[in-house]
Structure formats: structure tokens, C-alpha cells
């Protein structure tokens, strides 16, 4: 049987709690021509949060059901303490006739769960928390007006225990077979570069989300273009000047016979991306060909040095209130290994204009500081200031995610796209007009794995690497680091 809903206006007048920010979680029983939900909306093919939803294609026996606190749809599927049988009996054994008359007046019976209580955080806090979990895009627009529909304990990263088990203690991107890393830095001038060398060459993709990128050879990574494999990737400081370091990497790789064979020799394929660190340390010293050559020469399987190292040497974060209120960023890495042998690693230089959060707890690790030296919400700074004090193009988070999955260039591009979710988990705001956020994804091969799995885990590992960068950073040039405030 198919049941129709009342007009929404009539329905809202018949027992739905007002969307006032204080969710009452009122339970409604639906029968006959009524499907009610406490503080939620019933509509065709619409799903609700909190692990409960009913859709037009889900059926209870007899196609008659009610949902407690959540959404009923065209075929009115129900969970949450209510069941409908072919005889249309509700869970308290009240029978409904063929016309589905309900025993309660107005066809509704409402009760309040004994453990329910209004939640205290604001709409802004709700949106911030969901954004941290990468869920904002999944929240139906009709629910954004509700002050809060999620208990605090539900606002944590799903399957955290599983990730904890898979994350390698002190793991870095070199745990991925076929990946080596070399770094050089000038701690006086506060700049440096990081070179990811791919021993056999690897399919590579890239996704640029920031509006102020500085890159090299990214067009070559478009799936419609010819070259399938890259030989190394450079992450570097020095703004656009730092791209010169990639030429030094090319020279070293040519000496090793590594590169795309063009008949008369090899041409090493070395994409690169930069961060802006000219305002930190000396603006006259930038990574150059010599530094790039030496970094490539030092590439090894040794655990990656993090914090004030390589491309993260001059990185800073939390610059929404200006450079003097910022904190030290840095270089971070992490890796994860599955029982089937799949290894995924990430390396990242964190130089974001926004603040950095722990991707699991949501705790702010670094950000713009107030007059008292305490970190102040990035959103507060943005609301209070009509004009950002930091020039566009002076911030960026750049990263490489790598796996030993069997992927082609097209699939690697998709992984790079999905990996940006890791930045969204750990940085707020991200992908701004002031940032040039860029992620490369490489696959060295050897293990069969789906793009969905590799992309999803790449995001998780990258988020951890971002946090690691902040935790490993050391204060410099008068700016404090996370460790200085804990």
C-alpha cells in the first residue's frame, strides 16, 4: 500500500516541535495517512542524520511503518522502536484497520524518550564540528536550521579505533614500497625543499584546490596527456623562485639514468609545488638547483624528519590576523598498512592561512593568537575583519600521498581529489583565496585495491600527517609552536 503525507503546513501544525535550536527528540507514531518525526522533516527520498532514514525504496511489511524521531518517506519505512506488520500492528499492539486508523487522537501518539535532553551548542558550533568530520556536504539543507540533532559523543571520527590499529607508529611516507625521500633546509634563512623520489617511476595525479598555486608540470598529469609516470615530486619553499630546485632534481636523476626515454637520452619528469615562506626568515635565500640536487641525492628509506625540515622549514599557520599573530607550521608525514599489504603514506608542508585541528578530537593545535597569546577561533577573526590582513597567495598546504596500489594515472588523479578531504578534516578554513593547496597522488603498484579505498584512506593519513607537522614544529623567528603552548 502507498501512503500519502499531509500537506507540510498542516503536518507542522500537528505536533512537530519548533526548529528553535533545542531539539526535543519527540517520538511520533505514524499510521494511516500520517508519518511524523520529532524535529525532522518527512519527504520522498529524503534521509536524516543520526543513522536513521527511510527512503522510497525501503519497505516494512505491508508498506506501513513509523519512524521515531526521524524521517519517513513515500513507502514509509520505519525503524526505531516501531514495527508494522501486514495487519498493521504497532509495537504496543494497537491494531490499525484497513483504513489505518490510529488509536491516538489525530493519528499521532507522542512520547519523549527518558534520556533525551536539549543540547547546548550553537548552530555555528554544529556546522564547525560537522565540517571537521567532512560531513557538511551530506547534511540536508532542512536540517541546518535545527540547533543540534547530534549528541556530542557522535561528533567524533568514525572507526577511530580501526584507524589507530592500522596507523604505523612513527610511520612516514617511505613505508610505501618504491618511495624514498630526501630533504635540505637552511635553518638560518628558514627555507628548504623536500624531494619524493619514485624508484621505478609511478603513475601520478594532481588536484589543485587553492586559488593561489605555484606549480610545475601539473598539466602533464592530466589523464589525456601522454606521459604516464613521474620520477620524483618536489615540495619546496621559496614561492615561485623555489621551483628552480626541481631543475636540480632533474639533473641528479638524469645522472642516474632515471627519466622518460626520448631516444637520445632521458628526460626526468619532476612535478613540483611551492609554499610562500619569503616573509619568514630571509626573503633573499630560496631553494635553488643546488639545494634540489642535494635533496635528491640524499633520498633514502630512512624515516622522514618532520617539523622544521625540508619544505616545512619556513611554514607558518594561523595567519588570518596577520603574520605576527601566527604560529609555526612545518612538515609532517604518516602511513597506514592494511593486512593485505596495502600501504598508504602522506607527506605534507603545512603553511595554511587557517587554523589546524586534531582530526580525531577536533582540538585546535595551532592558529591565530589574540593579545593574550591564546588561540582565537579562525571564524571569529574572519567575521570581525572585513579585509584579511594577509595578502593572497602567501599561504599554501602542499602534499604527496602515495600507495602501493595498482592504479593508472586517471585513478591517481581521483585519489588526489579525494585526499583533499584530509585537509578539510584538519585545516579550517582551507582552499581559500589566500591558499594554493595542491596534492599529488602516486601509486607504485603491487597490490590490488579500489580507488575508493585508496582515496578514503589517503585522506585519513593526510589529516594525521597535517597534525604531525604541527606537533613536530619548533618555534622560530619569534613565533611559537604547538609545543610551546602545551
N, C-alpha and C positions, 0 to 999 in steps of 0.2 A: 504494500500500500504506500502511497505517496502522501505526505502531509505538507500542508502549506503553513507559512508563518503569518502571523498577524502583521498588519502594517507596522513598520518600526516605531512610528509615533505612538500608536496605541500600546504597543508592547512596552515601550519605555515608560509609559504611564502606569503600567500594571506590575509594579513591584521591583523594577531594576533600580539598584542603588545609583545615586548621582555620581558622575565621574569627578570627584572632588579631591582626589589625591589620598583619600582614606579608604582603602579597599576593605569591604566588609566580608567578602567571600560568602555571600548569601547563596545557599543552595536552593535550586528550584527544581521541582519535578515537572517534566513536560509530558503531556499526553494529549491525544486528540490533535487539535489544531494549534497546540501551544508548545513552543520549545523555549525555555527560559534559561538564562545564565546570569549568575551574580556578577555585576560589574563588567560584563563582557557583551559581545555582540554575536547574534546568531545570523548567519547568512550563508547562501550557497557557496560551497567550495572554499570556505574561509576557515583558517586554523588559528588556534590560540597558543600562547606560550604555556609554560608550566607543564609540559609533557602531556597535555590533554588536547585532543582535537577531534572533530567529527567532520567527515567530508562526504560529498555527494555520492561517492562510490563505496563508502563503508556501510555495512548493513548489520543491524541487530536482527534477531529472529523476528519475523513479522514486520520488519522495517519500521519498528516503532520503539523509540528509546528516548531516554532523557539523559542529559549530562549535568553533573553537579559542578557548578562554578565555571563552566566552560562553554564551548561553542557547539551548537547543534547545527547540522546542515540539512540539505534537501531531503535525504533519506533518514535523517535524524538518528544518527548513531549515538550510542551512549556508553560512557564508562562511568567511573567514579560513583560507586555505591548504588547504581540503579540498573536494573536489567529489565528487558521487555521480552516476553515470550509470545508465541503465536496466539495465546489467549490474552495477551496484553496485560499481564500482571506486573505490577511494580514490586520493588523489593520489600515493601511492607505488606504484601499480599492483597493490596487493594486491587480489585478487578476493574477493568475498563470494558465497557460494552463495545459492540461493533462500531459504534459511533465514537468510541474512545473518550467517553465522558470521564472526567477525573473526579475523585471523591472529594477533593478540596474545592472550595468555592473559587470561582473564576479560573478553574482548571489549573491551579497552582497550589503547591504545598511547599512552604519555605521554612527552612530552619537554619540556624547558624552553627557551624562546627564549633565544638567546645574549645579547640586550641587556636582559633583564629583571633587575630588582633590587628589593628591598624598598624601599618608600617610608617616609619618616621622620616625616611629620606625623601628629598625633593625630586621633582621631575628632572632637573638638571643633573643631580647625582645619579638618578636612574639611567639617563642617557649616557653619562660618562662611563658608568660601570658596564653597560651593555656594549659600548664602543670598545672598551678594553678587551672584551671577550670576542670581538669580531662579530657580534650578533645584531648590531644596529640595523643592518640592511634587511634582516629577517623579521624585524618587529613590524607587524601590521600597523598601518597608519592610525587605525581606530583605537589602538591600544596606547598610543603615545600620550593621550590625554589623561590616562589613568595615573594617579600619583605613584603607585607602585603595585605591581602584581606579583612580585617575586620576593621570596624570603631571602634574607641576607646570605644564608648559607648556600643558596643555589647560585650565587653570583661568583662562583669560583670556576676555574678552568676544568672542563670535563676530563675525566680519565687522568687526573694528575698523577695518581699512583702508578698507572701504566707507563706514563712518560718518565717518571722517576726511575722506574725499573730499567727502562731502555737507554736512558741517557748515560753515556760513559763518564765516569768520574774523571775530571781533568781532561776530557776528550776535546780534540780540536779537529779541524778540517783535514789534517794529514792522516787521520784514521781511515779516510776513504782511499782504497787502493788506487794507485796511479797518480796521486796528488802529492806534490811537495810544495813547501812554502819557504821563501827567503825574504828577509827584511833588512832595510837600512834606515837609520834615523840620525838626525842631527839634533841632539838634546839642547844645544845652545841656541840654535835658530828655531827649534821646536817645529820640525817638519820631517817627513820621511815618506818611504814608499814600501808597499807590500806586493810581492810577486807570487802568484799561484802558478806553478809550473805543472803542466799535464804531460806526463812522461811519454805517452803514446799518442798524444793528441786526442781531443774529445769533442763530440757534438756540443754546441753551446747555444744558448738562447739568452735574450736580454729583455728586460722590461723597465722602461723609464717612466716614472710617475711624477717626479718633481718637475717644477716649471722652470728650473734654472740649472740644467745639467751641463756638465763638462765631460765629454766622452770622445772616444776614438774607436773606429772600426765597428761601430754598432750596426750600421746599415748592412754590413756583410753578414750579420747574424739573422737577417730576415730569411725565413724559410724559402722564399722564391729565389734567393741568390745562391751562387754556385758552391762556394767553399763550405764543406760540411764540418770540418774540425778546426779547433783552435789549439795553439801550442802553449799559450800562457795568458794570464789575465793580470793586469796591473791595477792596483788601487793605490792612489797617490795623493799627497798633499800638494800645495803649490798652485792651486787653482789651475787655469789653463796652461800656465807655464810648466806645471808638473807633468803634462802629457809627454814632454820630451824624454822622460825616464823610460817610456815604452820603447824608444828607439835604442836605448842601451840594452834593453832586454832582447830585442830583435838581434842585435849584434852578437850577444852571447849565444843565443840559440842557433844562429847561423853557424857559428864556430863548432857547435855540437852536431851539425847536420840535421837539426830539427826544423821542420817547416813544410810548407806546401811546395811540392816538386813542380818546377816550371820548366824542366828540361835542361836548363843551363845552370841550375842550382836550386836552392830552396828559398822560399820567402816565408819566414816565420809569421804566423797570424797571431797578433797580440792586441786584443781589445783592451781598453783602459777607461777608467773613470776617475774623476778628481773630487777632492773636497777643497773648500776655501779655508785656508788657515793663514793667510797673509797678514791678518790683523793680530796674530798671536805669535810672539817671538819676533824674528826678523823677516820683514817682507822682501828683503833682497836676496835671501837664500831660499832656493827652491830645489826640489828633486830634479836632477838632470840626467843625461845619458850615463854619466859615470856612476851615479847612485843606482840607477836601474840595472846597469851591468853587474855591479857588485851584489845587489839583492838577488838577481837571478843566479849568480854564481854560488851564493850561499844557500840556495834552495835545498831543503832536506826533509826527511821524515821526522825530524825532532819536533816535540810539542811546540806549538806556536806561542811565542812570547806575546802577552796581552797587556792592555793598559796603554802606557806612553811608549808605544812601539810602532814602527812602520808608518802606515798611512794614518794611524790614530795618534801620532805624536803631538800634533798641534790641534787636535779635535777638541771642541767645546760644545756644550749643550745648554739649553735653557736661556736663550738669548732674546726672548720676547720683550724683555725690559731693558735691553742693551747689553753690550759685551761686559760691562763692569759688574753686572749682577749675575753673570753666567756661572757655570761650573765646568769642571774638566770632563771632557769626553775621552774617548780612546778607542783602541782596537780590541775586539772580542772574538772568541771562537767557541764552538761547541760541536758535539757529534752525538749520534744515536745509532745503535746497532740492533737489528732485529734477529730473531733466532734463525731465520732463513739465510742469513749472511748479508742482507741489505744494510749498507752503511750510508748514512747521510750526515754531511757536515756543513758548517757555515763559518764564514769569516766576514767581519763587518767593521768598518770605520764609522763610528757614531759621532756625527758633527751636526746634530739636528738643532733647529731653532726651537723646537718644543721640549717638553719635559720627558723624562724617561721613567717608566714604571716597571716594577717587577711583574712579568707576565702572568705569574701564578697568583700572587697575593694582591696585586693592584697597588702595592705601596709605591709612593713616589721616591725614586732613588736620587734623582738629580733634576734641577730645574731652576727657573729664575728666582732669585732671592730678594726678600724685602729689606727694608732698612735695618732690621734686626738680624739679618743673616739667615733668616728662616725661609724655606722654600714656599713660595706662594703659587697658588693654582694658575696654570697657564691660561685657563679660560677667564679667570679674573683679570689678568693682565690684558688680555685681548679685548674684553668688554670695556675696561677703563681707558684704554688708549685708542684714539681714533686713527692715529698714524703709527705704524710699527717703527721703533727706533733703529731696527736692523735693516740695512739695505738688502734688496732682493739679490739672490744669487750668492749670498755669503754663508750659506749653510747647505749641508747635504749629508745623507747617510748612503754609503755605497757598500755593496756586499757581493760575495760569491757564495752560492750554495752548490754543493757537489754531492753526487751519489755514484754508486757503482751499479746503477740500474742500466738496463739495455734500452736506451732512449735515442731517438733521432733528433735532428735539430728542431723540427716542428714541436715535438713533445717537450724538448728542453725549454722552448720559449713559453710554453704553457706553465711549466714548473716555475719559471722565473716570475710569471704573472701571479701565480698562487702564493709564492713566497712573500710577496708584499704584505700579505695578511700578517706575517710575523712582525713587520714594522708597525702595523696598526695595533697589534697587541701590546707593544712595548713603548711606543712613542706617541705623544699627543701634544699638539696636532702634528700630523705627518702629511707628506705630499703637498706642501704649501707652495705659495708663490715664491717663498724665500728659499725653498729647498730644491735640490736636483737629484732626488732619490733614485738610485739606479741599482738593479740587481741582475747579476749574471747567474745563469744556471748551467752546470756542466754535468755530463754523465760519462763515467769511464767504462761502464759496461761490465758484464759478468753475471748479473742477477736479473731474473725476470721480475718486474714489478710494475704495477699500474701507474699511470700518470697521476691519478687521484691520490694514491697513497704517497708517492714521492713528493708531490706538491704540498699535500697537507702536512707531512712530517717536516718538510723543508721550512715551512712557516713556523712550526713549533721550535725547531732547532735554532732558526734565525732569531726568534724572540729571546731565547735563552742566551744566545751569543751577544745580543744587544745589552742585556743586563750584565753579562760578564764583563763587557767593555767598561761599563761604569764602575763596577765593583773593583776592577783591577787598576783603574786610573789613579794617578797620583797628582796632587795639587801642584800647580806650576804658574809662573808669571802672575802671582797674586790671586789666582782663582783656586778655590777649594775643590776637593774631590769628594765623592761619596764617603770615603773612609774618614775624611776629616770631620764629617758631621755626625758620625755614628759612635 
